[in-house]
């Protein structure tokens, strides 16, 4: 794990922290998106009783590397993630994959982050840069994955991540 981030306000970017605490069933302690029900403002307007499948946002640092090579000035936390990873192909993991992070924490992947136009508020063209198309023309969302907290624990930069795949059949991540 490269970095961890949290913000008590609904901001696009999240400042880096020395450590964060994950709370089972809720998310990142002190983060604006913490809670058992949705906290994303547009989703709250539609139905505030929906379960919060976006308690923790993870982005792979390799995306930041790719974006910098294309001329974007991005750093860990800039795109709103709580956890910046390296060496884990987050986008290739199936729904239900569990990430054992730090000493005790476990998060379960619920889906892909659906990037929004707020990214263009950081830098023009950033939203388009985190969307691609495969050979068949299907949309590829590269802005990270979302998860729920299964087991509480403390996280710090440098902590190890262990992937636990769900039983087969597995299903691909879809936007949540």
ABEGO torsion letter per residue (X at the ends): XABBBBBABBBABBBBBABBBBBBGAEBBGBAABEABBABAAAAAABAABBBAAABBBBBAAAAAAAAAAGBBBBBGAAGBABBBBGBBAAABBBGBBBBBEAABBBBBAEBBBBBAAAAAABBGAAAAABBBBAAGBBBBAAEBBBBBABBEBBBBGBBBBBBBBBOBBBBBBBX
